[in-house]
Protein backbone atom coordinates (compact mmCIF):
# COMPACT_ATOMS: atom_id res chain seq x y z
CA UNK A 1 0.00 0.00 0.00
CA UNK A 2 1.08 3.58 -0.60
CA UNK A 3 1.13 6.23 2.13
CA UNK A 4 -0.69 9.57 1.72
CA UNK A 5 1.10 11.60 4.40
CA UNK A 6 4.56 13.04 4.99
CA UNK A 7 5.56 10.62 7.76
CA UNK A 8 8.56 9.34 5.77
CA UNK A 9 7.02 5.98 4.92
CA UNK A 10 6.50 5.38 1.21
CA UNK A 11 5.16 1.81 1.12
CA UNK A 12 3.61 -0.24 3.91
CA UNK A 13 2.33 -3.80 4.27
CA UNK A 14 -0.85 -4.65 6.19
CA UNK A 15 -0.11 -7.16 8.95
CA UNK A 16 -3.48 -7.05 10.75
CA UNK A 17 -6.82 -5.97 9.36
CA UNK A 18 -9.66 -4.11 11.01
CA UNK A 19 -11.22 -6.24 13.76
CA UNK A 20 -9.38 -9.34 12.40
CA UNK A 21 -11.37 -9.18 9.14
CA UNK A 22 -9.90 -10.40 5.87
CA UNK A 23 -10.47 -7.11 4.01
CA UNK A 24 -10.27 -3.45 5.02
CA UNK A 25 -12.52 -0.72 3.65
CA UNK A 26 -12.24 3.08 3.62
CA UNK A 27 -12.07 4.42 7.17
CA UNK A 28 -10.89 1.18 8.81
CA UNK A 29 -7.91 1.30 11.18
CA UNK A 30 -5.29 -1.35 10.37
CA UNK A 31 -1.83 -2.25 11.67
CA UNK A 32 0.94 -1.92 9.10
CA UNK A 33 4.68 -2.44 8.81
CA UNK A 34 6.83 0.09 6.94
CA UNK A 35 8.47 -1.56 3.90
CA UNK A 36 10.10 1.52 2.29
CA UNK A 37 10.98 4.76 4.06
CA UNK A 38 12.78 8.02 3.34
CA UNK A 39 15.93 8.57 5.39
CA UNK A 40 16.01 11.30 8.09
CA UNK A 41 12.24 11.10 8.68
CA UNK A 42 10.23 10.07 11.78
CA UNK A 43 9.27 6.57 10.57
CA UNK A 44 11.96 3.98 9.85
CA UNK A 45 11.93 0.75 7.87
CA UNK A 46 10.35 -2.31 9.62
CA UNK A 47 8.52 -0.11 12.15
CA UNK A 48 4.99 -1.27 13.11
CA UNK A 49 2.35 1.48 13.30
CA UNK A 50 -1.40 2.03 12.97
CA UNK A 51 -2.90 3.47 9.80
CA UNK A 52 -6.32 4.38 8.46
CA UNK A 53 -7.38 3.36 4.94
CA UNK A 54 -8.00 6.45 2.77
CA UNK A 55 -8.49 5.00 -0.75
CA UNK A 56 -9.13 1.49 -2.07
CA UNK A 57 -9.17 -0.12 -5.51
CA UNK A 58 -12.44 -1.83 -4.66
CA UNK A 59 -15.35 0.40 -5.60
CA UNK A 60 -17.47 1.97 -2.87
CA UNK A 61 -21.17 2.17 -3.72
CA UNK A 62 -23.38 4.91 -2.25
CA UNK A 63 -27.08 4.61 -1.52
CA UNK A 64 -27.96 7.01 -4.35
CA UNK A 65 -26.36 4.70 -6.95
CA UNK A 66 -23.01 6.46 -7.40
CA UNK A 67 -19.80 4.51 -6.99
CA UNK A 68 -16.27 5.73 -6.18
CA UNK A 69 -13.14 3.84 -7.23
CA UNK A 70 -9.45 4.79 -6.94
CA UNK A 71 -6.35 3.65 -8.82
CA UNK A 72 -4.49 2.19 -5.83
CA UNK A 73 -4.79 1.45 -2.13
CA UNK A 74 -3.66 4.37 0.05
CA UNK A 75 -3.49 4.87 3.81
CA UNK A 76 -2.44 7.51 6.34
CA UNK A 77 -0.38 6.80 9.46
CA UNK A 78 -2.03 7.68 12.79
CA UNK A 79 -0.88 7.67 16.42
CA UNK A 80 -2.29 5.62 19.31
CA UNK A 81 -5.13 8.13 19.91
CA UNK A 82 -6.26 7.92 16.27
CA UNK A 83 -4.97 11.34 15.22
CA UNK A 84 -3.09 11.85 11.93
CA UNK A 85 -0.01 13.69 13.22
CA UNK A 86 1.61 13.98 9.79
CA UNK A 87 0.02 16.31 7.23
CA UNK A 88 -1.74 14.68 4.30
CA UNK A 89 -0.19 15.17 0.87
CA UNK A 90 -2.61 16.05 -1.92
N, CA, C and O atoms as CSV, one atom per row, in Angstrom:
chain,resi,resn,atom,element,x,y,z
A,1,UNK,N,N,0.843,-1.178,0.000
A,1,UNK,CA,C,0.000,0.000,0.000
A,1,UNK,C,C,0.885,1.237,0.000
A,1,UNK,O,O,1.986,1.226,0.551
A,2,UNK,N,N,0.398,2.295,-0.619
A,2,UNK,CA,C,1.078,3.576,-0.604
A,2,UNK,C,C,0.640,4.377,0.612
A,2,UNK,O,O,-0.391,4.085,1.217
A,3,UNK,N,N,1.432,5.395,0.970
A,3,UNK,CA,C,1.135,6.232,2.131
A,3,UNK,C,C,0.836,7.644,1.647
A,3,UNK,O,O,1.558,8.175,0.802
A,4,UNK,N,N,-0.237,8.268,2.182
A,4,UNK,CA,C,-0.692,9.571,1.720
A,4,UNK,C,C,-0.295,10.706,2.658
A,4,UNK,O,O,-0.900,11.776,2.593
A,5,UNK,N,N,0.682,10.518,3.514
A,5,UNK,CA,C,1.104,11.600,4.395
A,5,UNK,C,C,2.615,11.771,4.330
A,5,UNK,O,O,3.304,11.004,3.657
A,6,UNK,N,N,3.126,12.770,5.024
A,6,UNK,CA,C,4.560,13.044,4.989
A,6,UNK,C,C,5.270,12.498,6.225
A,6,UNK,O,O,6.099,13.184,6.822
A,7,UNK,N,N,4.946,11.269,6.604
A,7,UNK,CA,C,5.560,10.623,7.759
A,7,UNK,C,C,6.935,10.053,7.443
A,7,UNK,O,O,7.682,9.721,8.363
A,8,UNK,N,N,7.285,9.931,6.180
A,8,UNK,CA,C,8.557,9.344,5.771
A,8,UNK,C,C,8.396,7.949,5.204
A,8,UNK,O,O,9.285,7.463,4.505
A,9,UNK,N,N,7.290,7.299,5.487
A,9,UNK,CA,C,7.017,5.981,4.922
A,9,UNK,C,C,6.487,6.143,3.506
A,9,UNK,O,O,5.639,6.998,3.253
A,10,UNK,N,N,6.983,5.327,2.585
A,10,UNK,CA,C,6.499,5.376,1.213
A,10,UNK,C,C,5.587,4.199,0.899
A,10,UNK,O,O,4.544,4.375,0.270
A,11,UNK,N,N,5.965,3.007,1.328
A,11,UNK,CA,C,5.157,1.805,1.116
A,11,UNK,C,C,5.041,1.072,2.446
A,11,UNK,O,O,5.998,1.002,3.218
A,12,UNK,N,N,3.858,0.529,2.700
A,12,UNK,CA,C,3.612,-0.243,3.910
A,12,UNK,C,C,2.920,-1.541,3.541
A,12,UNK,O,O,2.348,-1.673,2.459
A,13,UNK,N,N,2.980,-2.506,4.468
A,13,UNK,CA,C,2.325,-3.797,4.274
A,13,UNK,C,C,1.376,-4.030,5.450
A,13,UNK,O,O,1.767,-3.884,6.608
A,14,UNK,N,N,0.149,-4.385,5.153
A,14,UNK,CA,C,-0.849,-4.651,6.190
A,14,UNK,C,C,-0.510,-5.966,6.880
A,14,UNK,O,O,-0.355,-6.994,6.220
A,15,UNK,N,N,-0.393,-5.936,8.209
A,15,UNK,CA,C,-0.113,-7.161,8.950
A,15,UNK,C,C,-1.302,-7.601,9.800
A,15,UNK,O,O,-1.366,-8.752,10.231
A,16,UNK,N,N,-2.259,-6.675,10.047
A,16,UNK,CA,C,-3.484,-7.053,10.752
A,16,UNK,C,C,-4.606,-6.141,10.289
A,16,UNK,O,O,-4.474,-4.917,10.318
A,17,UNK,N,N,-5.694,-6.731,9.868
A,17,UNK,CA,C,-6.818,-5.966,9.355
A,17,UNK,C,C,-7.677,-5.391,10.456
A,17,UNK,O,O,-7.379,-5.555,11.639
A,18,UNK,N,N,-8.738,-4.721,10.069
A,18,UNK,CA,C,-9.664,-4.111,11.005
A,18,UNK,C,C,-10.504,-5.191,11.673
A,18,UNK,O,O,-11.201,-5.945,10.994
A,19,UNK,N,N,-10.441,-5.268,12.980
A,19,UNK,CA,C,-11.218,-6.242,13.761
A,19,UNK,C,C,-11.006,-7.672,13.273
A,19,UNK,O,O,-11.944,-8.469,13.265
A,20,UNK,N,N,-9.769,-8.004,12.864
A,20,UNK,CA,C,-9.382,-9.336,12.399
A,20,UNK,C,C,-10.194,-9.793,11.187
A,20,UNK,O,O,-10.394,-10.991,10.992
A,21,UNK,N,N,-10.664,-8.841,10.371
A,21,UNK,CA,C,-11.368,-9.183,9.144
A,21,UNK,C,C,-10.351,-9.429,8.037
A,21,UNK,O,O,-9.193,-9.026,8.146
A,22,UNK,N,N,-10.786,-10.085,6.982
A,22,UNK,CA,C,-9.899,-10.404,5.873
A,22,UNK,C,C,-9.620,-9.182,5.005
A,22,UNK,O,O,-8.519,-9.046,4.471
A,23,UNK,N,N,-10.610,-8.280,4.854
A,23,UNK,CA,C,-10.468,-7.106,4.007
A,23,UNK,C,C,-10.700,-5.839,4.812
A,23,UNK,O,O,-11.444,-5.845,5.794
A,24,UNK,N,N,-10.064,-4.759,4.396
A,24,UNK,CA,C,-10.270,-3.455,5.024
A,24,UNK,C,C,-10.921,-2.522,4.016
A,24,UNK,O,O,-10.616,-2.573,2.825
A,25,UNK,N,N,-11.814,-1.674,4.494
A,25,UNK,CA,C,-12.520,-0.722,3.654
A,25,UNK,C,C,-12.106,0.692,4.051
A,25,UNK,O,O,-11.357,0.871,5.011
A,26,UNK,N,N,-12.581,1.685,3.329
A,26,UNK,CA,C,-12.243,3.077,3.619
A,26,UNK,C,C,-12.690,3.430,5.032
A,26,UNK,O,O,-13.832,3.173,5.414
A,27,UNK,N,N,-11.780,4.023,5.805
A,27,UNK,CA,C,-12.074,4.425,7.173
A,27,UNK,C,C,-11.672,3.413,8.226
A,27,UNK,O,O,-11.712,3.734,9.414
A,28,UNK,N,N,-11.289,2.210,7.846
A,28,UNK,CA,C,-10.890,1.183,8.812
A,28,UNK,C,C,-9.471,1.438,9.305
A,28,UNK,O,O,-8.602,1.859,8.541
A,29,UNK,N,N,-9.249,1.179,10.582
A,29,UNK,CA,C,-7.912,1.299,11.177
A,29,UNK,C,C,-7.242,-0.069,11.099
A,29,UNK,O,O,-7.803,-1.068,11.548
A,30,UNK,N,N,-6.039,-0.107,10.527
A,30,UNK,CA,C,-5.289,-1.349,10.371
A,30,UNK,C,C,-3.903,-1.175,10.963
A,30,UNK,O,O,-3.465,-0.053,11.213
A,31,UNK,N,N,-3.216,-2.282,11.188
A,31,UNK,CA,C,-1.834,-2.253,11.667
A,31,UNK,C,C,-0.941,-2.612,10.491
A,31,UNK,O,O,-1.153,-3.620,9.817
A,32,UNK,N,N,0.072,-1.764,10.251
A,32,UNK,CA,C,0.940,-1.924,9.095
A,32,UNK,C,C,2.410,-1.921,9.517
A,32,UNK,O,O,2.775,-1.437,10.588
A,33,UNK,N,N,3.238,-2.484,8.629
A,33,UNK,CA,C,4.685,-2.440,8.814
A,33,UNK,C,C,5.278,-1.650,7.656
A,33,UNK,O,O,4.899,-1.851,6.503
A,34,UNK,N,N,6.206,-0.755,7.962
A,34,UNK,CA,C,6.827,0.089,6.945
A,34,UNK,C,C,7.805,-0.756,6.129
A,34,UNK,O,O,8.730,-1.352,6.681
A,35,UNK,N,N,7.593,-0.804,4.802
A,35,UNK,CA,C,8.471,-1.561,3.902
A,35,UNK,C,C,9.526,-0.668,3.261
A,35,UNK,O,O,10.672,-1.092,3.112
A,36,UNK,N,N,9.170,0.555,2.880
A,36,UNK,CA,C,10.099,1.518,2.291
A,36,UNK,C,C,9.931,2.838,3.015
A,36,UNK,O,O,8.807,3.269,3.272
A,37,UNK,N,N,11.051,3.489,3.350
A,37,UNK,CA,C,10.984,4.759,4.060
A,37,UNK,C,C,12.070,5.696,3.554
A,37,UNK,O,O,13.112,5.260,3.066
A,38,UNK,N,N,11.805,6.999,3.680
A,38,UNK,CA,C,12.781,8.024,3.339
A,38,UNK,C,C,13.704,8.208,4.537
A,38,UNK,O,O,13.247,8.199,5.680
A,39,UNK,N,N,14.990,8.373,4.284
A,39,UNK,CA,C,15.926,8.569,5.388
A,39,UNK,C,C,15.715,9.939,6.034
A,39,UNK,O,O,15.194,10.855,5.398
A,40,UNK,N,N,16.118,10.077,7.290
A,40,UNK,CA,C,16.009,11.305,8.091
A,40,UNK,C,C,14.562,11.753,8.276
A,40,UNK,O,O,14.283,12.951,8.286
A,41,UNK,N,N,13.646,10.808,8.421
A,41,UNK,CA,C,12.239,11.096,8.676
A,41,UNK,C,C,11.807,10.332,9.928
A,41,UNK,O,O,12.506,9.416,10.361
A,42,UNK,N,N,10.649,10.700,10.520
A,42,UNK,CA,C,10.234,10.066,11.785
A,42,UNK,C,C,10.061,8.547,11.726
A,42,UNK,O,O,10.456,7.857,12.666
A,43,UNK,N,N,9.486,8.009,10.658
A,43,UNK,CA,C,9.271,6.567,10.572
A,43,UNK,C,C,10.436,5.883,9.877
A,43,UNK,O,O,10.955,6.379,8.876
A,44,UNK,N,N,10.837,4.758,10.408
A,44,UNK,CA,C,11.955,3.984,9.854
A,44,UNK,C,C,11.433,2.676,9.283
A,44,UNK,O,O,10.301,2.274,9.552
A,45,UNK,N,N,12.266,2.021,8.495
A,45,UNK,CA,C,11.925,0.753,7.872
A,45,UNK,C,C,11.696,-0.313,8.947
A,45,UNK,O,O,12.392,-0.321,9.963
A,46,UNK,N,N,10.744,-1.198,8.738
A,46,UNK,CA,C,10.349,-2.308,9.615
A,46,UNK,C,C,9.666,-1.841,10.901
A,46,UNK,O,O,9.526,-2.635,11.832
A,47,UNK,N,N,9.243,-0.593,10.980
A,47,UNK,CA,C,8.515,-0.109,12.146
A,47,UNK,C,C,7.043,-0.481,12.014
A,47,UNK,O,O,6.489,-0.416,10.917
A,48,UNK,N,N,6.401,-0.869,13.112
A,48,UNK,CA,C,4.994,-1.272,13.113
A,48,UNK,C,C,4.169,-0.121,13.686
A,48,UNK,O,O,4.416,0.333,14.803
A,49,UNK,N,N,3.183,0.350,12.911
A,49,UNK,CA,C,2.349,1.485,13.304
A,49,UNK,C,C,0.899,1.225,12.914
A,49,UNK,O,O,0.601,0.260,12.211
A,50,UNK,N,N,-0.002,2.090,13.376
A,50,UNK,CA,C,-1.403,2.034,12.971
A,50,UNK,C,C,-1.614,2.978,11.803
A,50,UNK,O,O,-0.930,3.994,11.676
A,51,UNK,N,N,-2.570,2.635,10.950
A,51,UNK,CA,C,-2.904,3.471,9.795
A,51,UNK,C,C,-4.393,3.363,9.522
A,51,UNK,O,O,-5.042,2.387,9.897
A,52,UNK,N,N,-4.920,4.380,8.865
A,52,UNK,CA,C,-6.324,4.382,8.457
A,52,UNK,C,C,-6.367,4.336,6.931
A,52,UNK,O,O,-5.598,5.027,6.263
A,53,UNK,N,N,-7.267,3.523,6.385
A,53,UNK,CA,C,-7.383,3.364,4.944
A,53,UNK,C,C,-8.097,4.593,4.369
A,53,UNK,O,O,-9.187,4.954,4.813
A,54,UNK,N,N,-7.462,5.232,3.371
A,54,UNK,CA,C,-7.998,6.447,2.767
A,54,UNK,C,C,-8.631,6.148,1.411
A,54,UNK,O,O,-9.711,6.661,1.117
A,55,UNK,N,N,-7.991,5.336,0.584
A,55,UNK,CA,C,-8.494,4.995,-0.746
A,55,UNK,C,C,-8.323,3.497,-0.969
A,55,UNK,O,O,-7.370,2.896,-0.473
A,56,UNK,N,N,-9.246,2.899,-1.713
A,56,UNK,CA,C,-9.134,1.486,-2.065
A,56,UNK,C,C,-9.439,1.290,-3.546
A,56,UNK,O,O,-10.163,2.077,-4.155
A,57,UNK,N,N,-8.878,0.232,-4.109
A,57,UNK,CA,C,-9.166,-0.115,-5.508
A,57,UNK,C,C,-10.577,-0.657,-5.656
A,57,UNK,O,O,-11.202,-0.496,-6.704
A,58,UNK,N,N,-11.075,-1.293,-4.620
A,58,UNK,CA,C,-12.438,-1.832,-4.659
A,58,UNK,C,C,-13.425,-0.676,-4.627
A,58,UNK,O,O,-13.293,0.235,-3.811
A,59,UNK,N,N,-14.411,-0.711,-5.511
A,59,UNK,CA,C,-15.350,0.398,-5.599
A,59,UNK,C,C,-16.238,0.475,-4.371
A,59,UNK,O,O,-16.589,-0.544,-3.776
A,60,UNK,N,N,-16.593,1.686,-4.002
A,60,UNK,CA,C,-17.469,1.966,-2.874
A,60,UNK,C,C,-18.777,2.502,-3.430
A,60,UNK,O,O,-18.799,3.547,-4.080
A,61,UNK,N,N,-19.867,1.788,-3.176
A,61,UNK,CA,C,-21.167,2.172,-3.718
A,61,UNK,C,C,-21.953,2.960,-2.672
A,61,UNK,O,O,-22.029,2.568,-1.508
A,62,UNK,N,N,-22.538,4.081,-3.109
A,62,UNK,CA,C,-23.379,4.909,-2.252
A,62,UNK,C,C,-24.839,4.505,-2.410
A,62,UNK,O,O,-25.203,3.800,-3.352
A,63,UNK,N,N,-25.663,4.957,-1.481
A,63,UNK,CA,C,-27.079,4.608,-1.519
A,63,UNK,C,C,-27.802,5.210,-2.721
A,63,UNK,O,O,-28.802,4.665,-3.189
A,64,UNK,N,N,-27.283,6.354,-3.224
A,64,UNK,CA,C,-27.957,7.006,-4.346
A,64,UNK,C,C,-27.538,6.425,-5.700
A,64,UNK,O,O,-27.948,6.949,-6.736
A,65,UNK,N,N,-26.741,5.370,-5.720
A,65,UNK,CA,C,-26.363,4.703,-6.955
A,65,UNK,C,C,-24.982,5.044,-7.477
A,65,UNK,O,O,-24.475,4.356,-8.362
A,66,UNK,N,N,-24.359,6.092,-6.950
A,66,UNK,CA,C,-23.015,6.459,-7.398
A,66,UNK,C,C,-21.981,5.511,-6.807
A,66,UNK,O,O,-22.180,4.958,-5.725
A,67,UNK,N,N,-20.883,5.329,-7.520
A,67,UNK,CA,C,-19.800,4.508,-6.991
A,67,UNK,C,C,-18.477,5.265,-7.145
A,67,UNK,O,O,-18.286,6.005,-8.110
A,68,UNK,N,N,-17.571,5.072,-6.188
A,68,UNK,CA,C,-16.275,5.734,-6.179
A,68,UNK,C,C,-15.209,4.649,-6.216
A,68,UNK,O,O,-15.271,3.681,-5.458
A,69,UNK,N,N,-14.225,4.817,-7.107
A,69,UNK,CA,C,-13.140,3.844,-7.229
A,69,UNK,C,C,-11.838,4.603,-7.458
A,69,UNK,O,O,-11.817,5.583,-8.204
A,70,UNK,N,N,-10.750,4.160,-6.824
A,70,UNK,CA,C,-9.449,4.794,-6.937
A,70,UNK,C,C,-8.473,3.872,-7.657
A,70,UNK,O,O,-8.746,2.685,-7.833
A,71,UNK,N,N,-7.334,4.422,-8.072
A,71,UNK,CA,C,-6.351,3.648,-8.824
A,71,UNK,C,C,-5.555,2.682,-7.951
A,71,UNK,O,O,-5.194,1.596,-8.405
A,72,UNK,N,N,-5.275,3.064,-6.695
A,72,UNK,CA,C,-4.492,2.193,-5.831
A,72,UNK,C,C,-4.960,2.324,-4.382
A,72,UNK,O,O,-5.755,3.203,-4.048
A,73,UNK,N,N,-4.455,1.440,-3.537
A,73,UNK,CA,C,-4.792,1.449,-2.126
A,73,UNK,C,C,-3.857,2.421,-1.403
A,73,UNK,O,O,-2.637,2.339,-1.547
A,74,UNK,N,N,-4.433,3.337,-0.628
A,74,UNK,CA,C,-3.665,4.370,0.048
A,74,UNK,C,C,-4.114,4.439,1.500
A,74,UNK,O,O,-5.295,4.268,1.802
A,75,UNK,N,N,-3.154,4.693,2.405
A,75,UNK,CA,C,-3.491,4.868,3.807
A,75,UNK,C,C,-2.717,6.031,4.398
A,75,UNK,O,O,-1.797,6.560,3.775
A,76,UNK,N,N,-3.099,6.427,5.615
A,76,UNK,CA,C,-2.443,7.513,6.341
A,76,UNK,C,C,-2.078,7.004,7.727
A,76,UNK,O,O,-2.901,6.376,8.394
A,77,UNK,N,N,-0.869,7.266,8.160
A,77,UNK,CA,C,-0.378,6.800,9.457
A,77,UNK,C,C,-1.004,7.650,10.569
A,77,UNK,O,O,-1.084,8.873,10.456
A,78,UNK,N,N,-1.446,6.985,11.645
A,78,UNK,CA,C,-2.034,7.677,12.793
A,78,UNK,C,C,-1.279,7.277,14.057
A,78,UNK,O,O,-0.513,6.314,14.052
A,79,UNK,N,N,-1.504,8.029,15.152
A,79,UNK,CA,C,-0.884,7.674,16.425
A,79,UNK,C,C,-1.845,6.806,17.240
A,79,UNK,O,O,-2.890,6.396,16.737
A,80,UNK,N,N,-1.496,6.530,18.481
A,80,UNK,CA,C,-2.292,5.620,19.308
A,80,UNK,C,C,-3.689,6.178,19.612
A,80,UNK,O,O,-4.627,5.411,19.829
A,81,UNK,N,N,-3.830,7.521,19.629
A,81,UNK,CA,C,-5.132,8.129,19.914
A,81,UNK,C,C,-6.011,8.216,18.669
A,81,UNK,O,O,-7.173,8.609,18.773
A,82,UNK,N,N,-5.490,7.862,17.500
A,82,UNK,CA,C,-6.263,7.916,16.274
A,82,UNK,C,C,-6.181,9.239,15.557
A,82,UNK,O,O,-7.056,9.559,14.752
A,83,UNK,N,N,-5.134,10.029,15.835
A,83,UNK,CA,C,-4.972,11.343,15.216
A,83,UNK,C,C,-3.864,11.270,14.181
A,83,UNK,O,O,-2.789,10.737,14.457
A,84,UNK,N,N,-4.115,11.803,12.991
A,84,UNK,CA,C,-3.090,11.850,11.934
A,84,UNK,C,C,-2.137,12.992,12.270
A,84,UNK,O,O,-2.472,14.158,12.060
A,85,UNK,N,N,-0.956,12.671,12.787
A,85,UNK,CA,C,-0.006,13.694,13.216
A,85,UNK,C,C,0.827,14.235,12.077
A,85,UNK,O,O,1.441,15.293,12.214
A,86,UNK,N,N,0.864,13.540,10.959
A,86,UNK,CA,C,1.609,13.979,9.795
A,86,UNK,C,C,0.621,14.532,8.781
A,86,UNK,O,O,-0.420,13.920,8.544
A,87,UNK,N,N,0.923,15.673,8.179
A,87,UNK,CA,C,0.016,16.307,7.227
A,87,UNK,C,C,-0.208,15.447,6.005
A,87,UNK,O,O,0.717,14.793,5.524
A,88,UNK,N,N,-1.426,15.442,5.497
A,88,UNK,CA,C,-1.743,14.681,4.300
A,88,UNK,C,C,-1.216,15.403,3.071
A,88,UNK,O,O,-1.269,16.630,2.987
A,89,UNK,N,N,-0.711,14.634,2.124
A,89,UNK,CA,C,-0.191,15.169,0.874
A,89,UNK,C,C,-1.273,15.027,-0.178
A,89,UNK,O,O,-1.856,13.953,-0.322
A,90,UNK,N,N,-1.549,16.081,-0.908
A,90,UNK,CA,C,-2.612,16.050,-1.921
A,90,UNK,C,C,-2.179,15.297,-3.152
A,90,UNK,O,O,-2.951,15.174,-4.103
